[in-house]
Amino acid sequence: MEKTFRQPSNGKSIKDFVKNTPLFKGRNQLEFDQLYGRCEERQYDKGVLIANARKKREGILLVTSGLAEVYAAGYQHEREVLELAGPGGIIGLASLSNMLKIQQKPPNTVEIQALETTLGLFLPYDVVKEMLEEPEIQRYFLEKVVFRLQDVYQSFTEQLQQSSWMDSQKKVFQRVQDMMSSPLLMLPPSSSMLDGIQFMYKEGLSAVVCLDSSSSQSLVVSMREIISAIAQDKPMTTKLLEIVGKESITIKRSAYYYEALTIFQKNPTLRHVIVVDEMEAPVGMLTLSDVLKQRHRSIQQVMANIDHLDESSVEEVSKKVKQVSSQLLEERESIRLIVSTMTPIYDEIVKKSIELAQQRLLKENGLTTPCEFVFYQMGSAGRGEQLLMTDQDHFLVYEKSTKAIDDYFKKLADEIVRLLEMVGFKRCDGDMMASNKIWRGSLADWQQRIHRWTINTTTQNTLYAYNFFAMRWVSGDRSLHHDFMNAINEELERSGILLLQMARELKGTMIPSLDHRILSFILREGKEIDLKLRVLFPFHHSLQLICLKNKIVDGSTFEKLESLRELNRFDDSTLEELKESADYVLMVTLQQKLAVGNSKVLIDKLTSREKALLSRALTVLREFQMTVLRDMGV
């Protein structure tokens, strides 16, 4: 049998550690030396298998340093992490059944791999058998087995609970490309109404797409429009393009179900949407029927309520929005599904609040909006991770500045804040809202403000910058938005001091690692980690830095990660690993927030599997942080 271990160069560290473990502690020197001499010091290098599911077990390994991952080897190389084994942990505890009862085919269902260089003492079964005759050792192993069994039952229970909703979740958490009809069937521009009717009858369609050669636009002609034309006595030879009511609406195939639902809700008469790829080329058709086949149709009613939002209906709308969020949480939906559902809903509330604020200023003060403006979310809303109604974080940029214009946007910002507060978004404790004059201004004002941040990197300015760059465009003029993004990149190019200072501060808030000191800190009874402060903030700040360096200024967390992948900053597997790790930490943080009101996790309250998943997530996010810091030169 090929060995995956070697003789360690530092056997003394293993012996010194083992002396203080329950298996060897309290023995006289002669007893210790005799037992130890029948065992074997081993070193497993990072990445090698410590135990193979297909190989017969011959003993257990007492880990003295390093870290090993215990996982179930699944179908097609899938792995389900069960636990981590660090210093003091025992590898191969379940295989003791092989020792107690000889079996034809040992039922090894797990494999163990060294996540880093791992040292330990291998105890053959004959040594373990002898030790088990001692009452203290029996109690020690009994305690180990009891707690391991508790973890197994808890994990098994969770899997049973999840199995009932897993299939339905797959149906709900869909992108447009999973619902659309494809390939897109099209008729040439010269096609007549008769051609359209015959084509739709043959293909079983309710609409057909024609390419308008004059505008290069793909236009939808529905059966309803043809019937309307016939009712107007138009001949069947009439070209389809002559009866099209208006330009067709498109949606990206990568958009989520709820984004599609929003489009249909905002256009009550709309029944067909053309699906386009990343290059805006038509690839399929999405109908209202396709969307309504999905679950959570109550969201359509919520969107309708938001569309008719006014001060008299604020309380009812707020209640229904919270019900949707609670429903998703109760149904144990994934974090990505929840944010992809709630973000468009919250965005619509913000857009409607802006619209109502403008209407109020016009009605009560006779004030019209004097120039174009854009409104941005910051914080969790800016990152597209607003799971619940949190506090307000936003800023406002307008085209130009005069006293009258400045006064108008002050009134507008105050009104927006008031309306959002009525809905349920409380005011920011740090006053980082557009109602504060430092969080609104003309394009020129903002350029000067950002310039001050880049040359005067005080702690306060760096704090402002971190919050500012967690931005996402929500409403307003697209052209002004692009001008603002260009202005930001120009300022950052002129001075790299701000980004360098942000990187230096980030280096002082490293995500906890899994080295020996930190591992013992994490696994020590009673210790806790504040996931928001120690993990999520450093990760988001790392993402901000690498994005800013690559001229990616706004967008949600997942949009920014996708943008980095498109720039070949990392591959698909790394992207998915980062997403999954951020998802998991965010999910645990949310669970803690709902359970105890904060983001602090008591490590000894987690199951072995939860510890393993959290540890893996921390490793992935920390490696990303270290990569960013190296890229920034700090």
PADREN-722719 format. One record per residue (C-alpha): x, y, z. Coordinates in steps of 0.5 Angstrom, whole numbers, plus 2048, in hexadecimal, padded with zeros to 3 digits. Layout:
REM residues N
XYZ...
REM end
This chain:
REM residues 634
8008008008038077FE80480B80480281280480681480A80D81580C81181581281181C81581782081681582381D81281D82181482082780E82582680981F82580C81B82C80B82283080482382E80281C82F80481B8367FF8208387F981D8347F48198387F78128357FE8138387FD81883D7FF81584480380F84280A80E84581080F84081080883F80980683D80980C83981080A83580D80383480680583180980B82D80E80682A80980282780680882480980C81E80A81381D80781681680781C81280281D80C8048228077FE8278057F98248007FB81D8017F68188047F781680B7F181080A7EE80E8047E780B8047E98058007EF8038047EF7FF80B7F08028117F58008167F580581B7F380C81D7F781381D7F88188227F981E81F7FE8238237FF82881E7FC82A8177F582A8147F18248117EA82480E7E681E80E7E181D8097DC8188057DE8167FF7D88177FA7D68167F37DA8197ED7E081C7F27DB8207F67DD8217FD7D98228047DD8258097DB8228107E08258157E78278167ED82481A7F282881D7F78288237F48238287EF8208237EF8188217EE81681A7EB80F8197E680F81F7E180C81B7E58068197E68048207E07FF81E7E57FB8197E97FA81F7E37F88247E07F381F7E47F08197E07F18127E17EF80B7E07F58087E27FB80D7DC80180C7E180780B7DC80C8087E18128097E88158077ED81980B7F181E8077F782380A7F582A8097FC82C80B80282880E7FF82481380382081880181B81D8028148217FF80E81E7FC8098237FB8028207F57FE8227F97FA8277FB80082B7F480382B7F17FC82D7F67FC8337F48038357ED8018357EE7FD83B7EF80383F7E98068427EB80D8417ED80C8397E68098397E280F83B7E78138377E580F8307DD80F8337DD8168337E081782D7DB8128297D581582D7D781C82B7D881A8247D28168237CE81D8267D18208207CF81B81B7C881B81D7C882281D7CB8228167C681D8147C08208167C28278127C382380C7BC82080D7B982780E7BC8298087BA8238037B38268037B582C8007BB82B7FC7B78297F67B282F7F67B88347F87BB8327F17B58347EE7B483A7F17BC83C7F17BC83D7E97BF8417E47BB8447DE7BF83F7D97BC8397DD7B483B7DC7B583E7D57B383B7CE7B983A7CA7BB83A7C57B88417C37B383F7BD7B38467B87B08487B17B384C7AC7B18547AC7AD8537A67A884E7A97A184F7A979C84E7AE7998487AA7A18457AB7A18477B279A8437B479C83D7B07A383D7B37A083E7BA79B8397B97A08347B67A58357BC7A08367C27A283D7C379E8437C67A38487C37A88487BE7AF84C7BD7B18507B77B78547B67B685B7B47BC85C7AE7BB8647AF7BD8647B67C085D7B77BB85C7BD7B78567BE7B08577BF7AB8537C27A48527BE79F84F7C379884B7C07948507C47978567C07968527B978F8517BC78E8587BD79185A7B678C8557B37868597B778885F7B478785C7AD78F85C7AB7908577A57948507A77998537A379B8587A77A28577AA7A38557B17A885B7B27A28607B179E85E7B67A385E7BC7A18627C27A78647C57AF8627C57AF85B7C97B285A7D07B88567D17BB8537D77C284F7D87C28487D87C68487DF7C184C7E27BD8497E87B68477E87B484D7ED7B78527E87B384F7E27AD84F7E77AE8577E87AE8587E17A78557E07A58587E67A785F7E37A485E7DD79D85B7DE79B85A7D77A28577D57A184F7D37A884E7D07AF8507D17B584E7CC7BB84B7D07C284E7CE7C984B7CF7CF84F7D27D08527CB7C98547CB7C784F7C57C084C7C67C08457C87B98437CB7B28457CD7B08467D47A88467D57A48497DB7A18417DB7A983F7DC7AA8437E27A38427E57A483B7E57AA83C7EB7A883C7F27A78427F77A28467F27A084A7F87A684E7F67A38517F079D8547F57A38577F97A685A7F379F85D7F179E8607F87A58637F77A38667F179D8697F47A186B7FA79F8727FE79F87480579887180679A86A8047A186A8077A086680D79C8608097A28608047A78608097A385A80D7A38568067AA8578047AC85480B7A884E80A7AB84D8047B284D8077AF84980D7AC8448087B38438057B784280B7B283D80E7B28398087BA8398097BB83C8027C283D8007C58438017C68457FA7BF8447F97BD8487FF7C184E7FC7BF84D7F57B884D7F77B88537FC7BD8587F97B98597F37B385A7F87B785F7FC7B98637F67B28647F47B18677FA7B686B7FA7B486D7F37AD86E7F57AF8737FB7B48777F67AE8787F17A987A7F77AE87F7FA7AE8827F37A78827F37A68857FA7AB88B7F87A788C7F27A088C7F57A28907FC7A78957FA7A78957F27AE8927F17B088E7EB7B688A7EB7BB88F7E87C088B7E57C28837E47C487F7EA7C68787ED7C58757F37C986F7F67C986A7FC7CF8698007D08648067CC85D8057C78608007CD8627FC7D085B7FC7C98587FA7C98548017C38588057C08528077BB85680C7B985D80D7C08608107C28678117C286C80B7C986D8077C98718017CB8777FD7C987C7F87CD87F7F27CA8857ED7CC8887E77CE88F7E97CE8947EE7CA89A7F07C789C7F67C089B7F47C28947F17C68927F87C08957FC7BB8907F87BF88A7F97C088B8007B888B8007B88857FC7BD8818007B98838077B38818047B687A8017B98788087B287A80B7AE8758067B38708077B387080F7AB87080E7AC86980A7B186680F7B886880E7BA86C8147BF8728137C68708137C987181A7D08748177CC8798137CE87680C7C88788087C787D8027C38818087CA88380A7CE8888067D48848067D087E8027CD8827FD7D08877F87D18897F07D68857EC7DB88A7ED7DA88A7F57DB8837F57E18837F17E48887F67E28847FC7E587D7F97EB8817F77EC8837FE7EB87C8017F187A7FC7F687F7FE7F48808067F38798087F187A80F7ED8748137E78788127E887880A7EA87180A7E386F80D7DF8748097E38708037E18698057DA86B8067DA86F7FF7DD86A7FB7D88657FD7D38687F87CE8667F37CA86A7EE7C386A7F07BF86F7EC7C08757E87C38777E17C88727DE7CC8777DB7CE87B7E17CF8747E47D58737DF7D887A7E07D88797E77DB8727E77E08757E27E287B7E77E38767EC7E88727E87EC8787E67ED87A7ED7EF8747EF7F48737EA7F787A7EC7F88787F37F98717F57FA8737FC7F38727FE7F386A7FC7FA8697FF7F786C8067F18688057F58628047FA86380A7F486380E7F185D80B7F885A80D7F685B8147EF8578147F18518117EC84B8117ED8468167F28418137F28398157FA8398177FB83681E7FA83C8237F483E81F7F183781F7F28368267EF83D8277E983B8237E88348267E983682D7E28368317DE83C8327E284082D7DE8448277DF8478217DC84D81E7DA84B8177D88528157DE8568187E48518177E284D8117DC85180C7DF85880D7E685680B7E48528057DF8578037E585C8037EA8588007E58577FA7E485F7FA7EC8607F97ED85B7F47E785D7F07E98647F07F08637EE7EC8607E87E88657E77E18627E97DE8677EE7D78657EF7D385F7EF7D18597F47D58547F77D484F7F27D48547EC7DB8567EE7DD84F7EF7DA84E7E87DE8547E57E58517E87E484B7E57E284E7DE7E98527DF7EC84B7E07EE84D7E77EC8457E97E883F7E67E183D7E67E38387EC7E683D7F07E08427EF7DC83C7F17E083B7F77E08427F97D88437F87D783D7FC7DC83F8027D98468037D28438027D383E8087D684380D7D084880B7CB84280C7CE8418137CE8488157C78498137C58438177C984681D7C684D81C7BF84A81C7C08458227C484A8277C48518237CC8518227D184E81D7D584A8227D68438227D883E8287DC8398247DB83482A7D38348287D48328217D482B81E7DB82881C7D88298157D68308167DD8318187E082E8127DC83280D7DD8388117E58378117E583580A7E183C8087E684080D7EC83C8097E983E8027E78458047EE8478087F28448027EE8497FD7F084F8027F784D8027F784C7FB7F48537FA7F98567FF7FF8537FB7FC8567F57FC85D7F980385C7FB80285C802
REM end
